Amino acid sequence: MGHSYDAVIVGAGPNGLAAAITLARAGRRVHVLEASERAGGGCRTAELTLPGFHHDICAAIHPMAVVSPFLRELPLSRYKLEWIQFPVPLAHPLPDGSAAVLHRSLDETARQLGDDGRSWRKLMQPFMNDPETLFSDILRPLRIPRHPFRMARFGLMALRSCRGMVQSRFKHSAARALFAGNAAHSFLPLDQATSASFGIVLGLTGHVVGWPCARGGSQRIIEALLAHLTELGGTVQTGVRVKSLRDVPSCKAVLFDVTPRQLAAIAGDALPSGYRRGLERFRYGPAVFKIDWALNAPIPWRNPECRQAGTVHVGGTFEEIATAEAETWQGKAPEKPFVLVAQQSLVDPGRAPEGKHTGWAYAHVPHGCEVDMTERIETQVERFAPGFRDTILARHVMSPRDYEQHNANFIGGDIGGGANTFAQFLFRPVARWDTYSTPNPQLFLCSSSTPPGAGVHGMCGYWAAQSALRRQLK
């Protein structure tokens, strides 16, 4: 008896769609199942506050999508996906009213960092002559690198802690805070190994490609991927929740855009007990508490360069950020959280009615945190943007519990697919040479719980599909 499909993908987030497209481009019959009524996972846009205000529900700013080797080779502009750059990719306001600013220009960034500019340049310059080679190596599973000398140089720095990096390289608060804000995207304490890698990569992407948003919202990325998949002959069915393998149509291979805990629950006895226990031991990371604002004016940042930035890191000095991230890791909701703010409507006026604006922000909080962080987040923003509260027309709040209800992959509010601990930094979700395959030759994992981890880049799905093509779909 023949199979209905060559492959079924469970989950229509960016990685699930990337896996489906990769297989469809290889000539395989592909069908995608999505539990929600709308594809996208953590990459969706909706009117969350008031009519006419379009908010990105999770992912908002997309430097990794622009550098993704997989997404870059797709004809997504054909489907009207357009990246918009900001005058300034990133700003980081400081308590004295100044701001550390990441410019596209390495020279301008170094100039504004004063005495620390030379150290910033020395950190970034070695990777800027041919940045694609570095991105191609870090956005892949753990293997012998294609460019070993360059990767070795990166690895020696990336394995360090953020604290060690800033203490050895930077003397002043601006450079320390700028690097720490980027490193805090790791959701790790800043004295933990590998936290420096996020500071380097995000700083480098800002210089190389900027930190853009998608015109009209992050949902446009998903719409372009869906259109391309359909053109390739793939099909997508929404509103179908897969609870067991009995819910999956007949096929040769199943690729799961889910987290390890969900794979263990769905696959059940189809996986050996030892492997299943490994999935169940997978560690999830800290969560986010998010607020979307409908605003009657742009956020009134005290520092004017913050008013031009697509992303603003709100957390104060390196020491303040380090304290907040350590408290989060220890299970304590910070009184002064590290807050990431995005201002898409500054360059994309279609996000809000004429003369109005949107604000997007989340704070790092402990896994499963039940503390209402609204006041603490808005106090942090008000601290650097006096009068901010007067601009708020409406707000929409999402707690960690809300995030998990929105997307079952966000276990406990963890939007990153798992903690970035050292072991899980090297092997996600378990220690296997091919972490996308399972002991069952028919089943594969393609979510951000596999290398290279979280981000709207599609590489987890791409590599999982390559594994399926080698092992099961020859």
Sine and cosine of phi, psi and omega as CSV:
sin_phi,cos_phi,sin_psi,cos_psi,sin_omega,cos_omega
0.00,0.00,0.76,-0.65,-0.04,-1.00
-0.98,0.22,0.27,-0.96,0.02,-1.00
-1.00,-0.02,0.52,-0.85,0.06,-1.00
-0.92,0.39,-0.58,0.81,-0.03,-1.00
-0.64,-0.77,0.36,-0.93,0.19,-0.98
-0.96,0.30,-0.68,0.74,-0.04,-1.00
-0.60,-0.80,0.60,-0.80,0.15,-0.99
-0.89,-0.46,0.74,-0.67,0.04,-1.00
-0.95,-0.30,0.78,-0.63,0.01,-1.00
-0.99,-0.17,0.96,-0.29,-0.02,-1.00
0.93,-0.38,0.83,-0.56,-0.06,-1.00
-0.94,-0.34,0.65,0.76,0.19,-0.98
-0.98,0.18,-0.05,-1.00,-0.02,-1.00
-0.82,0.57,-0.63,0.77,-0.01,-1.00
-0.96,0.28,-0.63,0.78,0.06,-1.00
-0.88,0.48,-0.68,0.73,0.02,-1.00
-0.94,0.35,-0.57,0.82,0.06,-1.00
-0.90,0.44,-0.67,0.74,0.04,-1.00
-0.89,0.45,-0.69,0.72,-0.02,-1.00
-0.89,0.45,-0.69,0.72,0.00,-1.00
-0.91,0.42,-0.67,0.74,0.00,-1.00
-0.87,0.50,-0.69,0.73,0.01,-1.00
-0.94,0.34,-0.65,0.76,0.01,-1.00
-0.91,0.42,-0.61,0.79,0.04,-1.00
-0.91,0.41,-0.41,0.91,0.05,-1.00
-1.00,0.05,0.12,0.99,0.07,-1.00
1.00,0.05,0.24,0.97,-0.02,-1.00
-1.00,-0.03,0.50,-0.87,0.05,-1.00
-0.99,0.14,0.87,-0.49,-0.18,-0.98
-0.82,-0.57,0.66,-0.75,0.07,-1.00
-0.71,-0.70,0.72,-0.69,-0.03,-1.00
-0.93,-0.37,0.73,-0.69,0.07,-1.00
-0.93,-0.37,0.75,-0.66,-0.02,-1.00
-0.77,-0.63,0.77,-0.64,-0.03,-1.00
-0.93,0.38,-0.63,0.78,-0.02,-1.00
-0.96,0.28,0.27,-0.96,0.09,-1.00
-0.98,0.22,-0.11,0.99,-0.03,-1.00
-0.67,-0.74,0.75,-0.66,0.02,-1.00
-0.94,0.34,0.35,-0.94,0.10,-0.99
0.70,-0.72,-0.46,0.89,-0.04,-1.00
0.86,0.52,-0.86,-0.51,0.01,-1.00
-1.00,0.06,0.23,0.97,-0.05,-1.00
-0.83,-0.56,0.96,0.28,-0.05,-1.00
-0.68,-0.73,0.30,-0.95,0.00,-1.00
-0.72,-0.70,0.63,-0.78,-0.02,-1.00
-0.40,-0.92,0.31,-0.95,0.10,-0.99
-0.99,0.12,1.00,0.01,-0.12,-0.99
-1.00,0.06,-0.44,0.90,-0.12,-0.99
-0.95,-0.31,-0.96,0.27,-0.03,-1.00
-0.79,-0.61,0.37,-0.93,0.05,-1.00
-0.83,0.56,0.71,-0.71,0.03,-1.00
1.00,0.00,-0.13,0.99,0.05,-1.00
-0.98,-0.21,0.91,-0.40,-0.09,-1.00
-0.97,-0.25,0.89,-0.46,-0.11,-0.99
-0.91,-0.42,0.66,-0.75,0.14,-0.99
-0.97,0.23,0.84,-0.55,-0.12,-0.99
-0.94,0.35,-0.62,0.79,0.03,-1.00
-0.73,-0.68,-1.00,-0.02,-0.04,-1.00
-0.90,0.44,0.67,-0.74,-0.10,-1.00
-0.72,-0.69,-0.69,0.72,-0.06,-1.00
-0.92,-0.40,0.69,-0.72,-0.31,-0.95
-0.76,-0.65,0.84,0.54,0.08,-1.00
-0.90,0.44,-0.58,0.81,-0.04,-1.00
-0.95,0.31,-0.44,0.90,0.08,-1.00
-0.92,0.39,-0.59,0.81,-0.04,-1.00
-0.95,0.30,-0.54,0.84,0.00,-1.00
-1.00,-0.03,-0.14,0.99,-0.05,-1.00
-0.86,0.52,0.86,-0.52,0.05,-1.00
-0.86,0.51,-0.54,0.84,0.01,-1.00
-0.95,0.32,-0.81,0.59,-0.06,-1.00
-0.91,0.41,-0.54,0.84,-0.04,-1.00
-0.91,0.41,-0.44,0.90,-0.04,-1.00
-1.00,-0.02,-0.03,1.00,0.03,-1.00
-1.00,0.00,0.54,-0.84,-0.01,-1.00
-0.99,0.12,0.82,0.58,-0.14,-0.99
-0.94,0.33,-0.42,0.91,0.05,-1.00
-0.90,0.43,-0.41,0.91,0.06,-1.00
-0.87,0.49,-0.47,0.89,-0.02,-1.00
-0.98,-0.20,0.40,0.92,0.14,-0.99
0.94,0.34,0.45,0.89,0.17,-0.99
-0.99,0.14,0.84,-0.54,-0.05,-1.00
-0.77,-0.63,0.79,-0.61,0.07,-1.00
-1.00,0.02,0.69,-0.72,0.04,-1.00
-0.90,-0.44,0.79,-0.62,0.05,-1.00
-1.00,-0.04,0.43,-0.90,0.05,-1.00
-0.98,-0.18,0.43,-0.90,0.09,-1.00
-0.81,0.58,-0.59,0.80,0.03,-1.00
-0.75,-0.66,0.83,-0.56,0.01,-1.00
-0.88,0.47,-0.70,0.72,-0.15,-0.99
-0.51,-0.86,0.68,-0.73,0.14,-0.99
-0.76,-0.65,0.50,-0.87,-0.03,-1.00
-0.72,-0.70,0.99,-0.12,-0.03,-1.00
-0.93,0.37,0.56,-0.83,-0.02,-1.00
-0.90,-0.44,0.36,-0.93,-0.10,-0.99
-0.85,0.52,-0.43,0.90,-0.04,-1.00
-1.00,0.09,0.08,1.00,0.00,-1.00
0.99,-0.10,-0.22,0.98,0.07,-1.00
-0.99,0.15,0.01,-1.00,0.05,-1.00
-0.53,-0.85,0.63,-0.78,0.19,-0.98
-1.00,0.04,0.75,-0.66,-0.14,-0.99
-0.81,-0.59,0.77,-0.64,0.14,-0.99
-1.00,-0.08,0.94,-0.33,0.05,-1.00
-1.00,-0.07,0.35,-0.94,0.16,-0.99
-0.85,0.52,-0.62,0.79,-0.01,-1.00
-0.98,0.21,0.84,-0.54,0.09,-1.00
-0.90,0.44,-0.62,0.78,-0.01,-1.00
-0.89,0.46,-0.72,0.70,-0.02,-1.00
-0.91,0.41,-0.64,0.77,0.04,-1.00
-0.88,0.47,-0.74,0.67,0.00,-1.00
-0.88,0.47,-0.65,0.76,0.00,-1.00
-0.88,0.48,-0.70,0.71,-0.04,-1.00
-0.95,0.32,-0.36,0.93,0.01,-1.00
-0.99,0.10,0.03,1.00,0.12,-0.99
0.86,0.51,-0.80,-0.60,-0.06,-1.00
-0.88,0.48,-0.41,0.91,0.01,-1.00
-1.00,0.02,-0.05,1.00,-0.03,-1.00
-0.88,0.48,-0.62,0.78,0.01,-1.00
-0.89,0.45,-0.65,0.76,0.01,-1.00
-0.93,0.37,-0.62,0.79,0.04,-1.00
-0.90,0.44,-0.68,0.73,0.02,-1.00
-0.89,0.46,-0.68,0.73,-0.01,-1.00
-0.89,0.45,-0.52,0.86,0.01,-1.00
-0.96,0.28,-0.66,0.75,-0.13,-0.99
-1.00,-0.05,-0.58,0.81,-0.17,-0.99
-0.84,0.55,-0.64,0.77,-0.05,-1.00
-0.86,0.51,-0.38,0.93,-0.06,-1.00
-0.97,-0.22,-0.01,1.00,-0.12,-0.99
-1.00,-0.03,-0.26,0.97,0.00,-1.00
-0.95,0.33,-0.57,0.82,0.02,-1.00
-0.57,-0.82,0.92,0.39,-0.13,-0.99
-0.91,0.42,-0.44,0.90,-0.03,-1.00
-0.86,0.50,-0.54,0.84,0.00,-1.00
-0.92,0.39,-0.61,0.79,0.05,-1.00
-0.93,0.36,-0.72,0.69,-0.01,-1.00
-0.88,0.48,-0.61,0.79,-0.01,-1.00
-0.92,0.39,-0.49,0.87,0.01,-1.00
-0.99,0.12,-0.61,0.80,-0.05,-1.00
-0.99,0.14,-0.32,0.95,0.01,-1.00
-0.99,-0.14,0.70,0.71,0.01,-1.00
-0.53,-0.85,0.22,-0.97,0.02,-1.00
-0.92,0.40,0.21,-0.98,-0.01,-1.00
-0.92,0.39,0.94,-0.34,-0.02,-1.00
-0.56,-0.83,0.12,-0.99,0.17,-0.98
-0.89,0.46,0.85,-0.52,-0.11,-0.99
-0.91,0.41,0.48,-0.88,0.04,-1.00
-0.94,0.33,-0.43,0.90,-0.02,-1.00
-0.79,-0.62,0.98,0.21,-0.23,-0.97
-0.88,0.47,-0.62,0.78,-0.07,-1.00
-0.94,0.34,-0.69,0.72,0.03,-1.00
-0.90,0.43,-0.67,0.74,-0.02,-1.00
-0.93,0.38,-0.57,0.82,0.04,-1.00
-0.90,0.44,-0.65,0.76,0.04,-1.00
-0.89,0.46,-0.71,0.71,0.04,-1.00
-0.89,0.46,-0.70,0.71,-0.07,-1.00
-0.88,0.48,-0.61,0.79,0.01,-1.00
-0.88,0.48,-0.56,0.83,0.02,-1.00
-1.00,0.06,-0.62,0.78,-0.10,-1.00
-0.91,0.40,-0.50,0.87,-0.02,-1.00
-0.97,0.23,-0.12,0.99,-0.01,-1.00
-0.98,0.19,0.22,-0.97,0.13,-0.99
-0.99,0.10,0.41,-0.91,0.09,-1.00
-0.87,0.49,-0.67,0.74,-0.02,-1.00
-0.86,0.51,-0.72,0.70,0.02,-1.00
-0.88,0.47,-0.62,0.78,-0.02,-1.00
-0.91,0.41,-0.77,0.64,-0.08,-1.00
-0.94,0.34,-0.55,0.83,-0.01,-1.00
-0.94,0.35,-0.51,0.86,-0.03,-1.00
-1.00,0.04,-0.35,0.94,-0.13,-0.99
-0.91,-0.41,-0.51,0.86,-0.16,-0.99
-0.86,-0.51,0.65,-0.76,-0.04,-1.00
-0.99,-0.17,-0.44,0.90,-0.19,-0.98
-0.89,-0.45,0.29,-0.96,-0.17,-0.99
-0.92,0.40,-0.55,0.84,-0.09,-1.00
-0.89,0.45,-0.81,0.59,-0.02,-1.00
-0.91,0.42,-0.62,0.78,0.01,-1.00
-0.88,0.47,-0.70,0.71,-0.01,-1.00
-0.93,0.37,-0.66,0.75,-0.02,-1.00
-0.87,0.50,-0.72,0.69,0.01,-1.00
-0.93,0.38,-0.65,0.76,-0.03,-1.00
-0.90,0.43,-0.63,0.77,0.03,-1.00
-0.87,0.49,-0.65,0.76,0.06,-1.00
-0.92,0.38,-0.69,0.73,-0.02,-1.00
-0.90,0.43,-0.49,0.87,-0.02,-1.00
-0.93,0.38,-0.24,0.97,0.11,-0.99
-0.88,0.47,-0.25,0.97,0.04,-1.00
-0.96,0.30,-0.27,0.96,-0.10,-0.99
0.88,0.47,0.39,0.92,0.00,-1.00
-0.95,-0.30,0.41,-0.91,0.24,-0.97
-0.85,0.52,0.61,-0.79,-0.14,-0.99
-0.97,0.22,-0.05,1.00,0.12,-0.99
-0.98,-0.18,0.18,0.98,-0.02,-1.00
-0.99,-0.11,0.61,-0.80,0.01,-1.00
-0.83,0.56,0.54,-0.84,0.00,-1.00
0.98,0.19,-0.17,0.99,0.00,-1.00
-0.91,0.42,-0.45,0.89,0.01,-1.00
-0.91,0.40,-0.44,0.90,-0.07,-1.00
-0.87,0.49,-0.62,0.79,0.01,-1.00
-0.92,0.39,-0.61,0.79,0.04,-1.00
-0.89,0.46,-0.64,0.77,-0.01,-1.00
-0.94,0.33,-0.77,0.64,-0.11,-0.99
-0.91,0.42,-0.70,0.72,-0.03,-1.00
-0.94,0.33,-0.56,0.83,0.12,-0.99
-0.90,0.43,-0.69,0.73,-0.01,-1.00
-0.90,0.44,-0.69,0.72,0.01,-1.00
-0.88,0.47,-0.59,0.81,0.04,-1.00
-0.87,0.50,-0.65,0.76,0.01,-1.00
-0.96,0.28,-0.58,0.81,-0.13,-0.99
-1.00,0.09,-0.73,0.68,-0.10,-0.99
-0.79,-0.61,-0.02,1.00,-0.09,-1.00
0.97,0.24,-0.04,-1.00,0.07,-1.00
-0.86,-0.52,0.99,0.14,-0.12,-0.99
-1.00,0.07,0.19,-0.98,0.19,-0.98
-0.88,-0.48,0.22,-0.98,0.04,-1.00
-1.00,-0.03,0.77,-0.64,0.02,-1.00
-0.85,0.52,0.79,-0.61,0.01,-1.00
1.00,0.01,-0.16,0.99,0.04,-1.00
0.87,-0.49,0.33,-0.94,-0.03,-1.00
-0.89,0.46,-0.40,0.91,0.03,-1.00
-0.85,0.52,-0.42,0.91,-0.01,-1.00
-0.90,0.43,-0.49,0.87,0.07,-1.00
-0.89,0.45,-0.72,0.70,-0.01,-1.00
-0.91,0.41,-0.67,0.74,0.01,-1.00
-0.87,0.50,-0.62,0.78,0.02,-1.00
-0.93,0.37,-0.67,0.74,0.04,-1.00
-0.89,0.45,-0.67,0.74,0.02,-1.00
-0.89,0.46,-0.68,0.74,-0.01,-1.00
-0.89,0.45,-0.66,0.75,0.00,-1.00
-0.92,0.38,-0.67,0.74,0.03,-1.00
-0.87,0.49,-0.69,0.73,0.02,-1.00
-0.88,0.47,-0.66,0.75,0.02,-1.00
-0.89,0.45,-0.50,0.87,0.01,-1.00
-0.99,0.12,-0.09,1.00,0.02,-1.00
0.98,-0.18,0.00,1.00,0.04,-1.00
-0.97,0.25,0.38,-0.92,0.00,-1.00
-0.80,-0.59,0.46,-0.89,-0.02,-1.00
-0.74,-0.67,0.71,-0.70,0.05,-1.00
-0.82,-0.57,0.89,-0.45,0.01,-1.00
-1.00,-0.09,0.20,-0.98,0.02,-1.00
0.95,0.30,0.39,0.92,-0.01,-1.00
-0.85,-0.52,0.95,-0.31,0.01,-1.00
-1.00,-0.06,0.85,-0.53,0.01,-1.00
-1.00,0.02,0.92,-0.39,0.01,-1.00
-0.98,-0.21,-0.39,0.92,0.04,-1.00
-0.44,-0.90,0.15,-0.99,0.01,-1.00
-0.91,0.42,-0.31,0.95,0.05,-1.00
-0.92,0.39,-0.33,0.95,0.00,-1.00
-1.00,0.07,-0.02,1.00,-0.06,-1.00
-0.99,-0.17,0.79,-0.62,0.04,-1.00
-0.86,0.51,0.34,-0.94,0.01,-1.00
-0.85,0.52,0.78,-0.62,-0.04,-1.00
-0.31,-0.95,0.18,-0.98,0.02,-1.00
-1.00,0.08,-0.51,0.86,-0.05,-1.00
-0.55,-0.83,0.57,-0.82,0.06,-1.00
-0.85,-0.53,0.81,-0.59,0.04,-1.00
-0.92,-0.38,0.80,-0.60,-0.13,-0.99
-0.96,-0.29,0.90,-0.44,0.15,-0.99
-1.00,-0.02,0.90,0.43,-0.02,-1.00
-0.68,-0.73,0.12,-0.99,0.02,-1.00
-1.00,0.02,0.23,-0.97,-0.05,-1.00
-0.83,0.56,-0.66,0.75,-0.02,-1.00
-0.88,0.48,-0.64,0.76,0.01,-1.00
-0.94,0.35,-0.63,0.78,0.05,-1.00
-0.87,0.49,-0.68,0.74,0.03,-1.00
-0.88,0.48,-0.63,0.77,-0.02,-1.00
-0.95,0.32,-0.63,0.78,-0.06,-1.00
-0.97,0.26,-0.72,0.70,-0.12,-0.99
-0.97,0.24,-0.49,0.87,0.08,-1.00
0.80,0.60,-0.83,-0.56,-0.09,-1.00
-0.96,0.27,-0.04,1.00,0.03,-1.00
-0.97,0.22,-0.10,0.99,0.03,-1.00
-0.88,-0.47,0.60,-0.80,0.06,-1.00
-0.87,0.50,0.52,-0.86,-0.08,-1.00
-0.87,0.49,-0.61,0.79,-0.01,-1.00
-0.90,0.43,-0.69,0.73,0.03,-1.00
-0.92,0.39,-0.64,0.77,0.01,-1.00
-0.89,0.46,-0.64,0.77,0.04,-1.00
-0.90,0.43,-0.58,0.81,0.06,-1.00
-0.89,0.46,-0.65,0.76,0.07,-1.00
-0.89,0.46,-0.66,0.75,-0.05,-1.00
-0.94,0.33,-0.36,0.93,0.04,-1.00
-1.00,0.07,-0.12,0.99,-0.02,-1.00
-0.82,0.57,0.69,-0.73,-0.09,-1.00
-0.99,-0.13,0.81,-0.58,0.09,-1.00
-1.00,0.02,0.38,-0.92,-0.13,-0.99
-0.98,-0.22,-0.11,-0.99,0.09,-1.00
-0.85,0.52,0.21,-0.98,-0.12,-0.99
-0.93,-0.38,-0.04,-1.00,0.12,-0.99
-0.81,-0.59,0.50,-0.86,0.17,-0.99
-0.87,-0.49,0.86,-0.51,-0.19,-0.98
-0.88,-0.48,0.57,-0.82,0.10,-0.99
-0.77,-0.64,0.72,-0.69,0.20,-0.98
-0.93,-0.36,0.69,-0.72,-0.03,-1.00
-0.88,-0.48,0.66,-0.75,0.31,-0.95
-1.00,-0.06,0.81,-0.58,-0.15,-0.99
-0.85,-0.53,0.52,-0.86,0.04,-1.00
-1.00,-0.03,0.03,1.00,0.02,-1.00
-0.25,-0.97,0.28,-0.96,0.10,-1.00
-0.87,0.49,0.40,-0.92,0.05,-1.00
-0.87,0.49,0.80,-0.60,-0.12,-0.99
-1.00,0.09,0.90,0.43,-0.01,-1.00
-0.84,0.54,0.65,-0.76,0.03,-1.00
-0.89,0.45,-0.66,0.75,0.01,-1.00
-1.00,0.05,0.81,-0.59,-0.10,-0.99
-0.90,0.44,-0.47,0.88,-0.01,-1.00
-0.93,0.36,-0.43,0.90,0.07,-1.00
-0.91,0.41,-0.44,0.90,-0.02,-1.00
-0.97,0.25,-0.13,0.99,0.04,-1.00
-0.95,-0.30,-0.05,1.00,-0.15,-0.99
-1.00,-0.02,0.67,-0.74,0.10,-0.99
-0.93,0.36,-0.60,0.80,0.01,-1.00
-0.83,-0.56,0.68,-0.73,0.08,-1.00
-0.81,-0.58,0.84,-0.55,0.07,-1.00
-1.00,-0.01,0.89,-0.45,-0.07,-1.00
-0.94,-0.33,0.95,-0.31,-0.01,-1.00
-0.20,-0.98,-0.10,0.99,0.03,-1.00
0.99,0.13,-0.67,-0.74,-0.11,-0.99
-0.98,0.18,0.18,-0.98,0.09,-1.00
-0.81,0.58,-0.71,0.70,-0.05,-1.00
-0.88,0.47,-0.64,0.77,0.01,-1.00
-0.91,0.41,-0.68,0.73,0.01,-1.00
-0.91,0.42,-0.70,0.71,0.00,-1.00
-0.87,0.50,-0.64,0.77,0.04,-1.00
-0.90,0.43,-0.72,0.70,-0.02,-1.00
-0.89,0.46,-0.69,0.73,-0.02,-1.00
-0.94,0.35,-0.59,0.81,0.06,-1.00
-0.91,0.41,-0.68,0.73,0.03,-1.00
-0.88,0.47,-0.66,0.75,0.02,-1.00
-0.86,0.51,-0.72,0.70,0.00,-1.00
-0.90,0.44,-0.52,0.85,-0.01,-1.00
-0.99,0.13,-0.03,1.00,0.04,-1.00
1.00,-0.03,0.27,0.96,0.00,-1.00
-0.93,-0.36,0.78,-0.62,0.05,-1.00
-0.95,0.32,0.87,-0.49,-0.10,-1.00
-0.92,0.39,0.63,-0.78,0.11,-0.99
-0.94,0.33,-0.56,0.83,0.06,-1.00
-0.86,-0.50,0.99,0.14,-0.11,-0.99
-0.95,0.30,0.35,-0.94,0.19,-0.98
-0.99,0.17,0.84,-0.54,-0.12,-0.99
-0.86,-0.51,0.75,-0.66,0.10,-0.99
-0.98,-0.20,0.82,-0.57,-0.03,-1.00
-0.89,-0.46,0.70,-0.71,0.10,-1.00
-0.85,-0.52,0.59,-0.81,-0.10,-1.00
-0.79,-0.61,0.89,0.46,-0.12,-0.99
-0.88,0.48,-0.57,0.82,-0.09,-1.00
-0.93,0.37,-0.20,0.98,0.07,-1.00
-0.88,0.47,-0.56,0.83,-0.04,-1.00
-0.88,-0.47,-0.12,0.99,-0.03,-1.00
-0.79,-0.61,0.99,0.17,-0.12,-0.99
-0.89,0.46,-0.31,0.95,0.03,-1.00
-0.93,0.36,-0.13,0.99,0.01,-1.00
-0.95,0.30,-0.33,0.94,-0.07,-1.00
-0.54,-0.84,0.36,-0.93,0.08,-1.00
-0.85,0.53,0.35,-0.94,-0.07,-1.00
-0.81,0.58,0.76,-0.65,0.02,-1.00
0.99,0.12,-0.07,1.00,-0.01,-1.00
-0.94,-0.33,0.13,-0.99,-0.05,-1.00
-0.57,-0.82,0.27,-0.96,0.12,-0.99
-0.92,-0.38,0.44,-0.90,0.15,-0.99
-0.76,-0.65,0.65,-0.76,-0.06,-1.00
-0.77,-0.64,0.77,-0.64,-0.02,-1.00
-0.40,-0.92,0.57,-0.82,0.21,-0.98
-0.60,-0.80,0.43,-0.90,0.05,-1.00
-0.90,-0.44,0.53,-0.85,0.12,-0.99
-0.97,0.24,0.75,-0.66,0.01,-1.00
-0.67,-0.74,0.25,-0.97,0.01,-1.00
-0.89,0.45,0.40,-0.92,0.05,-1.00
-0.83,0.56,0.80,-0.60,0.03,-1.00
0.94,0.34,0.28,0.96,-0.06,-1.00
-0.84,0.54,0.68,-0.73,0.01,-1.00
-0.93,-0.37,0.17,0.99,0.02,-1.00
-0.98,0.19,0.73,-0.68,0.09,-1.00
-0.97,0.24,0.93,-0.38,-0.09,-1.00
-1.00,-0.10,0.13,0.99,-0.10,-1.00
-0.82,0.57,-0.79,0.62,-0.05,-1.00
-0.89,0.45,-0.66,0.75,-0.04,-1.00
-0.92,0.39,-0.65,0.76,0.02,-1.00
-0.91,0.41,-0.73,0.68,-0.04,-1.00
-0.93,0.37,-0.51,0.86,0.08,-1.00
-0.91,0.41,-0.64,0.77,0.05,-1.00
-0.89,0.45,-0.70,0.72,0.01,-1.00
-0.91,0.42,-0.70,0.71,0.02,-1.00
-0.86,0.51,-0.54,0.84,0.01,-1.00
-0.85,0.53,-0.60,0.80,-0.02,-1.00
-0.96,-0.28,-0.10,1.00,0.01,-1.00
-0.66,-0.75,0.96,0.28,-0.04,-1.00
-0.84,0.55,0.72,-0.69,-0.05,-1.00
1.00,-0.05,0.01,1.00,-0.02,-1.00
-0.84,0.55,-0.70,0.71,-0.06,-1.00
-0.87,0.50,-0.48,0.88,0.00,-1.00
-0.94,0.33,-0.27,0.96,-0.02,-1.00
-1.00,-0.01,-0.15,0.99,-0.13,-0.99
-0.98,0.19,0.85,-0.53,0.11,-0.99
-1.00,-0.05,-0.61,0.79,-0.01,-1.00
-0.31,-0.95,0.37,-0.93,0.05,-1.00
-0.69,-0.73,0.46,-0.89,0.11,-0.99
-0.79,-0.62,0.80,-0.60,-0.12,-0.99
-0.92,-0.39,0.67,-0.75,0.11,-0.99
-0.78,-0.63,0.89,-0.46,0.06,-1.00
-1.00,0.09,0.15,-0.99,0.11,-0.99
-0.81,0.58,-0.64,0.77,0.03,-1.00
-0.89,0.45,-0.66,0.75,0.02,-1.00
-0.89,0.46,-0.64,0.77,0.00,-1.00
-0.90,0.43,-0.67,0.74,0.01,-1.00
-0.92,0.40,-0.57,0.82,0.06,-1.00
-0.94,0.35,-0.56,0.83,0.03,-1.00
-0.93,0.37,-0.66,0.75,-0.07,-1.00
-0.59,-0.81,0.91,-0.40,-0.09,-1.00
-0.88,0.47,-0.30,0.95,0.06,-1.00
-0.95,0.32,-0.33,0.94,-0.05,-1.00
-1.00,0.04,0.93,0.38,-0.06,-1.00
-0.88,0.48,0.84,-0.54,0.02,-1.00
0.89,0.46,0.31,0.95,-0.04,-1.00
1.00,0.05,0.10,0.99,0.04,-1.00
-0.98,0.20,0.94,-0.34,-0.03,-1.00
-1.00,0.02,-0.01,1.00,-0.11,-0.99
-0.98,-0.19,0.06,1.00,0.02,-1.00
0.97,0.25,0.22,0.98,0.03,-1.00
0.70,-0.71,0.39,-0.92,-0.02,-1.00
-0.92,0.39,0.60,-0.80,0.01,-1.00
-1.00,-0.02,0.70,0.71,0.08,-1.00
-0.91,0.42,0.25,-0.97,-0.08,-1.00
-0.85,0.53,-0.72,0.69,-0.02,-1.00
-0.89,0.45,-0.69,0.72,-0.01,-1.00
-0.98,0.21,-0.28,0.96,0.12,-0.99
-0.93,0.37,-0.58,0.82,-0.02,-1.00
-1.00,0.03,-0.65,0.76,-0.07,-1.00
-0.74,-0.67,0.92,-0.40,0.06,-1.00
-0.80,-0.60,0.80,-0.60,-0.02,1.00
-1.00,-0.04,-0.31,0.95,0.02,-1.00
-0.72,-0.70,0.22,-0.98,-0.03,-1.00
-0.98,0.18,1.00,-0.02,0.09,-1.00
-0.69,-0.72,0.51,-0.86,0.03,-1.00
-0.88,0.47,-0.71,0.70,0.08,-1.00
-0.96,-0.28,1.00,-0.07,-0.11,-0.99
-0.96,0.27,-0.18,0.98,0.01,-1.00
-0.99,0.12,-0.49,0.87,0.01,-1.00
-1.00,0.10,0.31,-0.95,0.09,-1.00
-0.84,-0.54,0.17,-0.99,0.07,-1.00
-0.88,0.48,-0.33,0.94,0.12,-0.99
-1.00,0.05,0.90,-0.43,-0.12,-0.99
-0.89,0.46,-0.22,0.98,-0.02,-1.00
-1.00,-0.02,-0.28,0.96,-0.18,-0.98
-0.93,-0.38,0.68,-0.73,-0.03,-1.00
-0.67,-0.74,0.44,-0.90,0.04,-1.00
-0.92,-0.39,0.77,-0.64,-0.09,-1.00
-0.77,-0.63,0.30,0.95,-0.09,-1.00
-1.00,0.01,-0.04,-1.00,0.04,-1.00
-0.95,0.32,-0.02,1.00,0.15,-0.99
-0.99,0.17,0.07,1.00,0.12,-0.99
-0.90,-0.44,0.22,-0.98,0.03,-1.00
-0.90,0.44,0.56,-0.83,0.07,1.00
-1.00,-0.05,0.29,0.96,0.06,-1.00
0.99,-0.12,-0.32,-0.95,-0.18,-0.98
-0.94,0.35,0.36,-0.93,0.04,-1.00
0.78,-0.63,0.54,-0.84,0.03,-1.00
-0.99,0.13,0.99,0.17,0.01,-1.00
-0.76,-0.65,-0.27,0.96,0.07,-1.00
0.96,0.27,0.01,1.00,-0.13,-0.99
-0.95,0.32,-0.50,0.87,0.06,-1.00
-0.89,0.46,-0.71,0.71,0.04,-1.00
-0.91,0.41,-0.64,0.77,0.01,-1.00
-0.87,0.48,-0.76,0.65,-0.04,-1.00
-0.93,0.38,-0.58,0.81,0.05,-1.00
-0.90,0.43,-0.65,0.76,0.04,-1.00
-0.90,0.43,-0.62,0.78,0.06,-1.00
-0.89,0.46,-0.62,0.78,0.06,-1.00
-0.89,0.45,-0.69,0.72,0.01,-1.00
-0.90,0.44,-0.61,0.79,0.01,-1.00
-0.92,0.39,-0.57,0.82,0.02,-1.00
-0.96,0.28,-0.65,0.76,-0.21,-0.98
-1.00,-0.09,-0.57,0.82,-0.19,-0.98
-0.77,-0.63,-0.41,0.91,-0.13,-0.99
-0.88,-0.47,0.65,0.76,-0.04,-1.00
-0.91,0.41,0.00,0.00,0.00,0.00
